[in-house]
Amino acid sequence: MYRILVADAIKPEGLEPLLQASEIELIQKKIEEAEESLHEFDALLVRSATKVTEELIEKMPNLKIIARAGVGVDNIDVPAATKHGIVVVNAPDGNTISTAEHTFAMMAALARHIPQGHSSVKNGEWKRSAFTGTELYGKKLGIVGMGRIGGEIAKRAKVFGMDVLVFDPFLTSDRAKKLNVTSLSLEELLPLADIITVHTPLTSETKGLLNKDNLRTCKKGVYLLNCARGGIIDEDDLYELLLENHVAGAALDVFVEEPPAGNKLLELDSVITTPHLGASTKEAQFNVATQVAQEVLVFLEGNPVANSINLPAISKEQFEKVQPYYQLVKQMGSIGSQCMKEGINEISVTYGGEAFHFDTSILTKSLISGVFKTRLDGPVNEVNALLIAKERGVTIGEKISTDAYGYANCISVTVKGDNRQLDIRGTHVENYGSRIVSLNGFNIEFLPEGNFLYIQHTDQPGVIGNVGRILGDDEVNIATMQVGRKQAGGEAIMVLSFDKPLSDEMFEKLNELPDISFMYRMSL
């Protein structure tokens, strides 16, 4: 049973995927109300109100995943989560349409002085000439940041007859062509645009991205919009430029400090504002809640998530390609670790065959997490696997090959220590499942699930019989047995599986048998 804490207000209909799951207990409480039981939760769902600090993370030792029902993760200490092996996910496209529509509504309201006209009429005035606006048609719209939201705004702007200019260093020429926009540098865009809207995340690079130094290169009378993150436009510089009338008006849905009590921008009639409403539609709230609820469910079921902040993002198409191998490599890593009773210096993996035409980095991280999971007390997963390997001086190697050793696909893993190494090969066959097909150069086949005993021995008559006799005398039932050898009379192996882990006493009895070189217990 997994326990999930929903710390902010999220409507139950958006949490339906979790509410329907039989092995999940959902608790809706604020952090302060759940203080005494924080150590019991496996997952944490938040919106923007809860601040997920390192201090809070340390109070939740069982925490495996943090989900933000929204786009931004400014309220989550992602580096601290990563250090503790906690996955952070968000809902990057759940409020795309909502924010794009809100931005366009703010743009129209700004250009036509709608809030000011509304207030005037409410006050009993009828000053038509005081609120002469400007049309959007024919204007040059500058979009800073061409992600999902920027793309939706560009589509709507084209319908309004606007000429769209874009600054985004990651925008490809093909995508710019498909969207029918002009891609420019920021220095080129600013002097040309009549209206500028920002849609980037807030990072050290984008903080104060628009400031008085570069905004002075804009046309006199330019309009600015920020429905993304407070701080992308420097607020002090914006205030100065508005007083000078160099900037004709600004529409702000976000501020550096929220609520913006005492913010001098609120004193200006040329500034229109809303209280961070970009994602505040019924549809968006449902979408982001459903999206992260599904992500949490997928993760707790042991599958890779699509929208992780601290793991590579996986598209639906790539997820389908990764899925068959994700658990297999983790199990191979665990086998490598449990069969290497010494320090590990190097882990290398080769993905062979035609199946691996995708980014295999998440598979490699899953492999590494499988290696270290049985060796460390703390949490180990794909989030912190590379960091753990680096801290321990373990070299990681990854290759793609066309050689699949006669299989349609084959994953080859080598785990090296100070004195020995273990080589493992595995494959996945559709409708048949995953199998280990080679251990230390011995051809063998078994399903990597359950409790195993790996025995390497001399290929002599009676060895297998002696093992079976000792187990039978103690009423230990063998579920499956697989054997392999390279040549008659040489070294051979057997892999036995049991319904429950083999006891220490039984292990010692078997280890005393002649002709056995070494043996290891494994639980997968």
C-alpha positions as CSV (number, residue, x, y, z in Angstrom):
1,M,0.0,0.0,0.0
2,Y,1.4,3.4,-1.0
3,R,0.5,6.5,0.9
4,I,0.1,9.8,-1.0
5,L,-0.1,13.2,0.5
6,V,-2.1,15.9,-1.4
7,A,-0.9,19.1,0.3
8,D,-2.7,21.7,-1.8
9,A,-6.2,22.0,-3.1
10,I,-6.8,19.6,-6.0
11,K,-10.3,18.6,-6.9
12,P,-11.1,14.9,-6.5
13,E,-12.1,14.5,-10.1
14,G,-8.6,15.3,-11.2
15,L,-7.2,12.7,-8.8
16,E,-9.4,9.9,-10.2
17,P,-6.6,7.7,-11.5
18,L,-5.2,7.5,-7.9
19,L,-8.6,7.2,-6.3
20,Q,-9.4,4.2,-8.5
21,A,-6.1,2.4,-7.7
22,S,-6.6,-0.4,-5.1
23,E,-3.1,-0.2,-3.5
24,I,-3.1,3.6,-2.9
25,E,-4.2,5.6,0.1
26,L,-4.8,9.2,-0.7
27,I,-4.6,11.8,2.2
28,Q,-5.6,15.4,1.5
29,K,-4.0,17.6,4.3
30,K,-1.7,20.6,4.5
31,I,1.9,19.9,5.5
32,E,1.3,21.4,8.9
33,E,-1.7,19.1,9.5
34,A,0.3,16.0,8.5
35,E,3.5,16.9,10.4
36,E,3.4,13.8,12.7
37,S,3.0,11.4,9.8
38,L,5.2,12.9,7.1
39,H,7.7,10.0,7.3
40,E,5.0,7.6,6.1
41,F,4.3,9.1,2.7
42,D,5.6,7.7,-0.6
43,A,4.4,10.5,-2.8
44,L,3.7,14.2,-2.5
45,L,1.3,16.2,-4.7
46,V,1.4,20.0,-4.7
47,R,0.4,23.1,-6.6
48,S,2.1,26.4,-6.1
49,A,1.2,27.1,-2.4
50,T,3.3,24.4,-0.7
51,K,7.1,25.1,-0.6
52,V,8.9,21.8,-1.0
53,T,12.2,22.7,0.7
54,E,15.2,20.4,1.5
55,E,14.1,20.6,5.2
56,L,10.7,19.2,4.3
57,I,12.2,16.5,2.0
58,E,14.4,15.3,4.9
59,K,11.3,14.9,7.0
60,M,9.9,12.5,4.4
61,P,12.5,9.7,4.2
62,N,10.1,7.4,2.3
63,L,9.3,10.0,-0.3
64,K,9.8,8.6,-3.9
65,I,8.1,11.2,-6.1
66,I,7.0,14.8,-5.9
67,A,4.3,15.9,-8.4
68,R,3.5,19.5,-9.2
69,A,0.0,20.0,-10.7
70,G,1.2,22.7,-13.1
71,V,4.1,23.7,-15.2
72,G,6.5,25.6,-12.9
73,V,8.5,23.9,-10.2
74,D,9.8,27.1,-8.6
75,N,8.4,26.0,-5.2
76,I,10.3,22.7,-5.3
77,D,14.0,22.3,-4.4
78,V,14.8,20.1,-7.4
79,P,18.5,19.7,-6.6
80,A,17.6,18.5,-3.0
81,A,15.1,16.1,-4.4
82,T,17.6,14.7,-6.9
83,K,20.2,14.3,-4.1
84,H,17.7,12.2,-2.2
85,G,16.8,10.1,-5.2
86,I,13.3,11.6,-5.5
87,V,11.7,12.0,-8.9
88,V,10.0,15.4,-9.6
89,V,7.3,15.5,-12.2
90,N,5.0,18.3,-13.5
91,A,2.2,18.7,-16.0
92,P,3.9,20.7,-18.8
93,D,1.0,20.8,-21.2
94,G,-2.0,20.6,-19.0
95,N,-2.5,24.4,-18.9
96,T,-1.1,25.2,-22.3
97,I,-4.4,26.3,-23.9
98,S,-5.5,28.1,-20.7
99,T,-2.4,30.2,-20.5
100,A,-2.3,31.0,-24.2
101,E,-5.9,32.2,-24.2
102,H,-5.3,34.2,-21.0
103,T,-2.3,35.9,-22.6
104,F,-4.3,36.8,-25.7
105,A,-7.1,38.1,-23.5
106,M,-4.6,40.3,-21.7
107,M,-3.1,41.4,-25.0
108,A,-6.5,42.5,-26.3
109,A,-7.4,44.2,-23.0
110,L,-4.1,46.1,-23.0
111,A,-4.4,47.3,-26.5
112,R,-8.0,48.4,-26.1
113,H,-7.8,49.8,-22.5
114,I,-10.6,47.5,-21.5
115,P,-10.0,47.4,-17.7
116,Q,-9.6,51.2,-17.6
117,G,-12.8,51.7,-19.6
118,H,-14.6,49.3,-17.4
119,S,-13.6,51.1,-14.2
120,S,-14.6,54.5,-15.8
121,V,-18.1,53.3,-16.7
122,K,-18.6,51.7,-13.3
123,N,-17.7,55.1,-11.8
124,G,-20.5,56.8,-13.8
125,E,-18.3,58.2,-16.6
126,W,-18.5,58.0,-20.4
127,K,-15.1,59.1,-21.7
128,R,-14.9,57.4,-25.1
129,S,-12.1,59.5,-26.4
130,A,-9.9,58.8,-23.3
131,F,-9.6,55.2,-24.1
132,T,-8.7,55.1,-27.8
133,G,-6.8,51.9,-28.4
134,T,-4.8,50.2,-31.1
135,E,-5.7,47.2,-33.3
136,L,-3.8,43.9,-33.1
137,Y,-4.2,43.5,-36.9
138,G,-1.0,44.2,-38.8
139,K,1.1,44.5,-35.6
140,K,4.4,42.7,-35.1
141,L,4.1,40.4,-32.1
142,G,7.4,39.4,-30.5
143,I,7.3,36.1,-28.6
144,V,10.2,35.4,-26.3
145,G,10.2,31.6,-25.7
146,M,8.7,29.3,-28.3
147,G,7.6,26.3,-26.2
148,R,4.1,24.8,-26.2
149,I,2.4,28.1,-25.0
150,G,4.4,30.3,-27.3
151,G,3.4,28.0,-30.2
152,E,-0.3,28.3,-29.3
153,I,0.0,32.1,-29.1
154,A,1.7,32.2,-32.5
155,K,-1.2,30.3,-34.1
156,R,-3.8,32.7,-32.7
157,A,-1.8,35.7,-33.6
158,K,-1.6,34.6,-37.2
159,V,-5.4,34.3,-37.3
160,F,-5.6,37.9,-36.0
161,G,-3.4,39.0,-38.9
162,M,-0.3,39.7,-36.8
163,D,3.2,39.3,-38.0
164,V,5.0,36.9,-35.5
165,L,8.6,37.4,-34.6
166,V,10.2,34.8,-32.3
167,F,13.3,34.6,-30.1
168,D,14.2,31.1,-28.9
169,P,17.7,29.8,-29.1
170,F,16.3,26.2,-29.3
171,L,13.8,26.8,-32.0
172,T,14.7,24.8,-35.1
173,S,14.3,26.3,-38.6
174,D,11.9,23.5,-39.5
175,R,9.6,24.3,-36.6
176,A,9.8,28.0,-37.3
177,K,8.8,27.3,-40.9
178,K,5.9,25.1,-39.9
179,L,4.6,27.8,-37.5
180,N,5.1,30.4,-40.2
181,V,7.1,32.7,-37.8
182,T,10.3,34.6,-38.2
183,S,13.1,33.5,-35.9
184,L,15.4,36.2,-34.7
185,S,18.0,37.0,-32.0
186,L,16.7,39.0,-29.0
187,E,18.7,42.0,-30.2
188,E,17.0,41.8,-33.6
189,L,13.5,41.2,-32.3
190,L,13.2,44.1,-29.7
191,P,13.5,47.1,-32.1
192,L,10.9,45.5,-34.5
193,A,8.1,44.4,-32.2
194,D,5.0,46.4,-31.4
195,I,4.0,44.0,-28.6
196,I,6.3,41.6,-26.7
197,T,5.2,38.6,-24.6
198,V,7.5,36.4,-22.6
199,H,7.0,32.6,-22.2
200,T,10.2,31.2,-20.8
201,P,10.9,29.4,-17.5
202,L,12.5,31.5,-14.8
203,T,16.2,30.6,-14.6
204,S,19.5,32.3,-13.8
205,E,19.7,33.0,-17.6
206,T,16.2,34.4,-18.0
207,K,16.0,36.4,-14.7
208,G,15.9,40.0,-15.8
209,L,16.1,39.0,-19.5
210,L,14.1,42.1,-20.4
211,N,15.6,45.1,-18.7
212,K,16.0,48.8,-19.2
213,D,19.3,48.3,-21.2
214,N,17.7,46.2,-23.9
215,L,14.1,47.6,-23.6
216,R,15.4,51.0,-24.6
217,T,16.1,49.6,-28.0
218,C,12.4,48.9,-28.4
219,K,10.0,51.2,-30.3
220,K,8.6,54.0,-28.2
221,G,5.1,52.9,-27.2
222,V,5.8,49.2,-27.1
223,Y,3.5,47.0,-25.1
224,L,4.8,44.2,-22.7
225,L,3.1,41.1,-21.4
226,N,4.2,38.6,-18.8
227,C,2.0,35.6,-18.1
228,A,4.9,33.3,-17.5
229,R,7.0,33.9,-14.4
230,G,7.6,37.0,-12.3
231,G,11.2,38.4,-12.8
232,I,11.7,37.6,-16.5
233,I,11.0,41.3,-17.0
234,D,12.9,43.4,-14.4
235,E,10.1,45.1,-12.4
236,D,12.1,48.2,-11.3
237,D,13.3,48.8,-14.9
238,L,9.8,48.3,-16.2
239,Y,8.4,50.9,-13.8
240,E,11.0,53.4,-14.9
241,L,10.3,52.9,-18.6
242,L,6.5,53.2,-18.0
243,L,7.0,56.5,-16.3
244,E,9.0,57.7,-19.3
245,N,6.3,56.5,-21.6
246,H,8.9,54.5,-23.5
247,V,6.7,51.5,-22.7
248,A,3.1,52.4,-23.4
249,G,1.6,49.7,-21.2
250,A,2.2,46.4,-19.5
251,A,-0.1,43.4,-18.7
252,L,1.1,41.3,-15.8
253,D,-0.3,38.1,-14.5
254,V,2.8,37.3,-12.5
255,F,5.1,39.1,-10.1
256,V,8.4,38.4,-8.3
257,E,6.6,38.5,-5.0
258,E,3.0,37.2,-4.9
259,P,0.7,38.7,-3.8
260,P,2.4,41.9,-5.0
261,A,1.4,44.0,-2.0
262,G,3.2,47.4,-2.1
263,N,4.5,46.9,-5.7
264,K,4.8,50.3,-7.3
265,L,3.7,49.0,-10.7
266,L,0.2,48.7,-9.3
267,E,0.1,52.5,-8.9
268,L,0.2,53.0,-12.7
269,D,-2.9,53.2,-14.9
270,S,-0.8,51.9,-17.8
271,V,-0.5,48.5,-16.0
272,I,-3.2,46.0,-16.0
273,T,-3.0,42.9,-13.8
274,T,-4.6,39.6,-12.9
275,P,-3.8,37.4,-9.8
276,H,-1.7,34.6,-11.6
277,L,-4.7,33.3,-13.5
278,G,-2.9,31.8,-16.5
279,A,-3.8,28.3,-15.5
280,S,-7.1,29.1,-13.7
281,T,-9.7,27.5,-15.8
282,K,-11.8,24.5,-14.9
283,E,-10.4,22.6,-17.8
284,A,-6.7,23.4,-17.0
285,Q,-7.1,22.5,-13.3
286,F,-8.6,19.1,-14.3
287,N,-6.0,18.5,-16.9
288,V,-2.9,19.2,-14.8
289,A,-4.3,17.2,-11.8
290,T,-5.2,14.2,-14.0
291,Q,-1.8,14.4,-15.8
292,V,0.3,14.3,-12.6
293,A,-2.0,11.8,-10.9
294,Q,-1.4,9.5,-13.8
295,E,2.3,10.1,-13.7
296,V,2.4,9.2,-10.0
297,L,0.5,6.0,-10.6
298,V,2.7,5.0,-13.5
299,F,5.8,5.6,-11.4
300,L,4.6,3.7,-8.4
301,E,3.8,0.8,-10.7
302,G,7.5,0.7,-11.5
303,N,7.4,2.3,-15.0
304,P,9.3,5.3,-16.3
305,V,7.4,8.6,-16.2
306,A,7.0,11.0,-19.2
307,N,7.3,14.4,-17.6
308,S,10.1,14.2,-15.1
309,I,12.1,17.4,-14.3
310,N,15.2,15.5,-13.1
311,L,15.0,12.6,-15.6
312,P,15.0,12.6,-19.4
313,A,11.6,13.3,-20.7
314,I,10.0,10.4,-22.6
315,S,7.4,10.8,-25.3
316,K,4.5,8.4,-25.6
317,E,6.2,6.8,-28.6
318,Q,9.5,6.5,-26.9
319,F,7.9,5.2,-23.7
320,E,6.4,2.3,-25.7
321,K,9.9,1.5,-27.0
322,V,11.6,1.7,-23.6
323,Q,9.0,-0.1,-21.6
324,P,10.0,-3.7,-22.5
325,Y,13.6,-3.2,-21.5
326,Y,13.2,-0.8,-18.5
327,Q,12.7,-3.5,-15.9
328,L,15.0,-6.0,-17.6
329,V,18.1,-3.8,-17.3
330,K,17.4,-3.0,-13.7
331,Q,17.2,-6.8,-13.0
332,M,20.4,-7.3,-14.9
333,G,22.1,-4.6,-12.8
334,S,20.8,-6.3,-9.6
335,I,22.2,-9.7,-10.7
336,G,25.6,-8.1,-11.4
337,S,25.6,-6.5,-8.0
338,Q,24.5,-9.6,-6.0
339,C,27.1,-11.8,-7.9
340,M,30.0,-9.4,-7.3
341,K,31.0,-9.6,-3.6
342,E,33.6,-6.9,-4.0
343,G,33.9,-3.2,-5.0
344,I,32.7,-2.3,-8.5
345,N,35.0,-0.2,-10.7
346,E,33.2,-0.2,-14.0
347,I,29.8,-0.9,-15.5
348,S,29.4,-1.1,-19.2
349,V,26.3,-1.9,-21.4
350,T,25.9,-2.5,-25.1
351,Y,22.4,-2.3,-26.7
352,G,22.5,-4.7,-29.7
353,G,20.1,-5.1,-32.5
354,E,17.6,-3.0,-34.5
355,A,15.3,-2.3,-31.5
356,F,17.4,0.5,-29.9
357,H,16.8,3.4,-32.2
358,F,16.0,5.8,-29.3
359,D,17.7,7.5,-26.4
360,T,18.9,4.7,-24.2
361,S,20.1,6.9,-21.4
362,I,17.1,6.1,-19.1
363,L,17.8,2.4,-19.6
364,T,21.4,2.9,-18.5
365,K,20.3,4.8,-15.4
366,S,17.9,2.0,-14.6
367,L,20.7,-0.5,-15.0
368,I,23.0,1.6,-12.6
369,S,20.2,1.9,-10.1
370,G,19.7,-1.9,-10.1
371,V,23.5,-2.3,-9.4
372,F,23.5,0.0,-6.4
373,K,20.1,-0.6,-4.9
374,T,21.3,-3.7,-3.0
375,R,24.5,-2.0,-1.9
376,L,23.2,1.2,-0.3
377,D,20.9,2.0,2.6
378,G,19.6,5.2,1.0
379,P,17.2,5.6,-2.0
380,V,18.7,4.7,-5.3
381,N,16.9,5.2,-8.6
382,E,17.3,6.7,-12.1
383,V,17.4,10.2,-10.6
384,N,20.5,9.8,-8.6
385,A,22.1,6.7,-10.1
386,L,24.8,8.6,-12.1
387,L,25.6,10.9,-9.2
388,I,26.1,7.8,-6.9
389,A,28.3,6.1,-9.5
390,K,30.4,9.3,-9.9
391,E,30.8,9.7,-6.1
392,R,32.1,6.2,-5.9
393,G,34.5,6.5,-8.8
394,V,32.6,4.0,-11.0
395,T,33.2,4.3,-14.7
396,I,30.0,4.0,-16.9
397,G,30.2,3.0,-20.5
398,E,27.3,2.8,-23.1
399,K,27.4,1.6,-26.7
400,I,24.9,0.8,-29.5
401,S,25.7,-2.1,-31.7
402,T,24.1,-4.0,-34.6
403,D,25.3,-7.3,-33.1
404,A,22.5,-9.0,-31.2
405,Y,24.1,-12.5,-30.9
406,G,21.4,-14.2,-32.9
407,Y,18.5,-12.5,-31.1
408,A,16.3,-9.7,-32.4
409,N,17.6,-7.6,-29.6
410,C,20.2,-8.2,-26.9
411,I,21.5,-6.2,-24.0
412,S,25.0,-7.1,-22.8
413,V,26.2,-5.9,-19.4
414,T,29.6,-6.2,-17.8
415,V,30.3,-5.4,-14.2
416,K,34.0,-5.2,-13.3
417,G,35.5,-5.3,-9.8
418,D,39.1,-5.3,-8.5
419,N,39.6,-9.1,-9.1
420,R,36.8,-10.4,-11.3
421,Q,34.0,-9.4,-13.6
422,L,30.5,-10.7,-14.4
423,D,29.0,-10.7,-18.0
424,I,25.3,-10.9,-18.4
425,R,23.1,-10.9,-21.5
426,G,19.4,-10.5,-21.7
427,T,16.7,-10.2,-24.3
428,H,13.0,-9.4,-24.7
429,V,10.7,-11.3,-27.0
430,E,7.2,-10.0,-27.6
431,N,4.5,-12.2,-26.1
432,Y,7.2,-14.2,-24.4
433,G,8.8,-11.7,-22.0
434,S,12.3,-10.9,-20.8
435,R,14.9,-13.5,-20.3
436,I,18.5,-13.8,-19.1
437,V,20.3,-15.8,-21.9
438,S,23.9,-15.8,-20.8
439,L,25.8,-15.5,-17.5
440,N,29.6,-15.3,-17.5
441,G,29.7,-16.8,-21.0
442,F,27.5,-19.7,-20.2
443,N,24.4,-20.0,-22.4
444,I,21.3,-20.3,-20.1
445,E,17.8,-19.0,-20.1
446,F,15.6,-17.9,-17.2
447,L,13.0,-15.3,-16.2
448,P,14.7,-12.7,-14.0
449,E,12.0,-12.7,-11.2
450,G,12.0,-14.2,-7.8
451,N,14.6,-15.9,-5.5
452,F,17.6,-17.6,-7.1
453,L,20.7,-19.5,-6.4
454,Y,23.6,-19.2,-8.9
455,I,26.1,-22.1,-8.7
456,Q,29.3,-22.3,-10.7
457,H,30.8,-25.8,-10.5
458,T,32.9,-28.5,-12.3
459,D,30.9,-30.4,-14.9
460,Q,31.0,-33.8,-13.1
461,P,28.3,-36.5,-12.6
462,G,26.5,-36.2,-9.3
463,V,26.9,-32.5,-8.7
464,I,23.3,-31.6,-9.7
465,G,22.0,-34.7,-7.9
466,N,23.8,-33.7,-4.6
467,V,22.3,-30.2,-4.7
468,G,18.9,-31.7,-5.3
469,R,19.3,-34.2,-2.5
470,I,20.3,-31.7,0.1
471,L,17.4,-29.4,-0.8
472,G,15.0,-32.3,-0.8
473,D,16.1,-33.5,2.6
474,D,15.2,-30.1,4.0
475,E,11.9,-30.0,2.1
476,V,13.1,-27.0,0.0
477,N,11.1,-27.1,-3.2
478,I,12.9,-26.1,-6.5
479,A,10.6,-24.0,-8.7
480,T,12.8,-24.1,-11.8
481,M,16.3,-25.2,-12.7
482,Q,18.5,-24.1,-15.6
483,V,21.9,-25.5,-16.4
484,G,24.7,-24.5,-18.9
485,R,28.2,-25.5,-19.8
486,K,30.9,-24.5,-22.3
487,Q,32.4,-27.9,-22.7
488,A,32.1,-31.4,-21.2
489,G,34.1,-31.8,-18.0
490,G,34.9,-28.1,-17.7
491,E,33.1,-25.3,-15.8
492,A,29.3,-25.3,-15.7
493,I,26.6,-23.4,-14.0
494,M,23.1,-24.0,-12.6
495,V,20.5,-21.4,-11.7
496,L,17.7,-22.6,-9.4
497,S,14.7,-20.6,-8.4
498,F,12.6,-21.0,-5.2
499,D,9.3,-19.8,-3.9
500,K,11.0,-18.0,-1.0
501,P,14.6,-16.9,-0.2
502,L,17.1,-19.7,0.6
503,S,18.1,-19.7,4.3
504,D,21.6,-19.0,5.5
505,E,21.8,-22.6,6.9
506,M,20.8,-24.2,3.6
507,F,23.3,-22.0,1.7
508,E,26.2,-23.1,3.9
509,K,25.2,-26.8,3.5
510,L,25.3,-26.5,-0.3
511,N,28.5,-24.4,-0.2
512,E,30.3,-27.4,1.5
513,L,29.7,-29.7,-1.5
514,P,32.7,-30.7,-3.5
515,D,33.2,-29.5,-7.1
516,I,31.4,-26.2,-6.4
517,S,33.6,-23.2,-7.3
518,F,31.3,-20.5,-5.9
519,M,27.6,-19.6,-5.5
520,Y,25.5,-16.6,-4.9
521,R,21.9,-16.0,-3.7
522,M,19.9,-13.4,-5.6
523,S,16.5,-11.9,-5.0
524,L,15.0,-10.0,-8.0
